[in-house]
Amino acid sequence: MDGDHALAEGALAAGCRFFAGYPITPSTETAERFAERCPEVGGLFIQMEDEIASITANVGAVWGGQKVMTVTSGPGFSLMMETFGLACMMETPMVVADVQRTGPSTGLPTLTAQQDMMQVRWGSHGDYRIIALVPDSPQECFDLAIEAFNLAEIYRVPVFIMTDETVGHMHEKVVIPPADQIRIVERNWYAGPKEDYRPYDFNGRTAAPMVKAGDGYRIHTTGLTHDERGYPALTPAMNRKVVKHLIEKIESNADSIIRTEEDGIEGADVVVVSYGISSRIAIRAIQQARNAGIKVGMLRLITVWPFCETKIRDIARNVKAIVVPELNYGQIVLEVERCAAGRCRVISVNSCGGAVHDPEEILAAIKEGANP
Amino acid sequence: MSGADHAPEYSTDDKSFREQNPMAEFLRMERMPHIWCPGCGIGTVVTCFVEAIKASGLDRDKIAVVSGIGCSGRVAGYVKFDSFHTTHGRAIPFATGLKLANPELKVVVISGDGDLASIGGNHLIHAARRNMDLMVICINNFTYGMTGGQVTPTTPTLANASTTPHGNYETPFSLPFLADASGATFVARWTALHAHNMTQTFGKALKHRGFSFIEVIAPCTTLYQRRNKLGDGLDAMDYYKENADIQHGADTRSVGISFQGEIALGKFVERQKPTFLDAVNDHYMKVLGDSYQLYGKNTAELRKEAEERARLSASEEAEILDCGADD
């Protein structure tokens, strides 16, 4: 199965039964899989008129009670940005996958990249926090789709799966476990008395339970700054309360959200920090470097946002250099540099996308880092 | 209420006003007073909408209101139903998701001409094309009120707006024609003066299955009226009274609006056609048979309805215009 199809299967396994989307290369196979599978599982697929309509219909469908997902690529992702802000403000749990391709603009629609990593973090206007996961294989597309739904429900936040054309179109074996072995977090439905219900609770740690339209709670929600009832409350003080909550509910739980994979970091002179498809290329370079006697470790980011600041700080204290290969002209490397704060060298192995790295480029950077 | 020699028992700022107001069951009284200007037509539309729901006998817990941005976009915040104030121009796709996620809801979009016809124009035509089961009320005051009176796609040619300070040189949309041509199965137009007719039409649209579009011409006294030296809200009502021409069943090609010209009103279109969700279920039942998992809340009921439709499908789109029933 390829990564795009695995995303759809992971979402369906997590209980997603609504998909509104718009075709865009190289994400289309996920939409097609949903179109094929929805009639078999009591789900609904709708191809909307554009990406803005797609993402907005998804937000509406969450408030109608469904678990929802959509998938897109660079240009479509840009169009959806405004509504991601609405989803954050309304604290709407949803999953969006970006199968990245190169840009700017239409760029190379059929070729790979990792160039939306900062857009997902900062692309919508205003201040907010999201969660972004990066799979490196079709198997992880399946697994992280489920994980994304779980995180979305726990924190009532849009969760992004930042895959790319290569992982999306790569065919590998995907093991789908029996349904009873998959951990699924259901929506935290409110069950108390109607008059006590508040759709929001700005405690900065957890998200309030939800109800759906039609349950008789007569809820109101808005993209405006709002109070606990969801009513507009247009004061700087209220905005501080709301925005602080949106940020802190992710940041205060960063330790439980962040997932990384590491190999040989202890005692290493150089650590390669990478994510997604780049990390699979980096493995080859690391192997070659180890064969040449260099002590090199690897940190693979599975969660990119929130960023694993503490881990990078710790690594930076103990190594000569951190090498960051990514299929962009330097995005996540900025975060690595920020956290390393001059404690070690940070070497960017950047790329303008269109193809994955040549392992030799990463190897050269590792050698440069090991022998300053 | 007490006798005529007593002062009213409530004023606009005390608790009993909020509790005893006849609309208290339908409006979020705790949010009053609302933001709309004196003479604005939006409040009339809200009142008529609520009256129609009151008379409809529909389960009020199953009604959801979605609005976009702007003055009319604020309607969602004042009605006491499940209500959603969304992004600019995107009320219709939001409502589409809401309706499809929970088909037992009656989802009503109430927004303005700028929101629905300009930035949201693409969504409007596609929801109409699909016959998405939504009721859309477009409050048309020919202007962007909240941003200060700019030109909209419905501003009549020659009218003055803050971005057409020497008069509008563009051709406006005729919204009933646009909705009709796009596939809406219920299309009507009233003005804020025609409260009774508007209420009746809202009542019908609430029971209509499919995409209904009701345009309400409403005054924006603060911007449109003033900029065009048309007087206040009452003057707008006089204009509506003198220039309204009720033409039920009119060909929507003929109902365009010119600056201070005649306004054709009435129910122009009412026809039946499968809704988007009916089309999904009917199609998959036909091609996939029993392996198809019907989509929707009550599967048994949906299947019964779908089978009923399959039996009736021999008769093509039935036109069921009953002209004159609205006045």
Interface residues (C-beta under 8 A of the other chain):
Chain A: F18 A20 C38 P39 E40 V41 G42 G43 L44 I46 M48 E49 D50 I52 A53 S54 T56 A57 N58 V59 G60 A61 V62 W63 G64 G65 Q66 V68 E82 T83 L86 K212 A213 G214 D215 G216 Y217 R218 I219 H220 T221 T222 G223 L224 Y231 P232
Chain B: R28 E30 R31 D61 K62 A64 V66 A76 G77 K80 F81 D82 S83 F84 H85 T86 T87 R90 I92 P93 F94 A95 T96 G97 L98 K99 L100 A101 N102 E104 L105 N122 H123 H126 F276 V280 Y284 L288 S291 Y292 Q293 L294 Y295
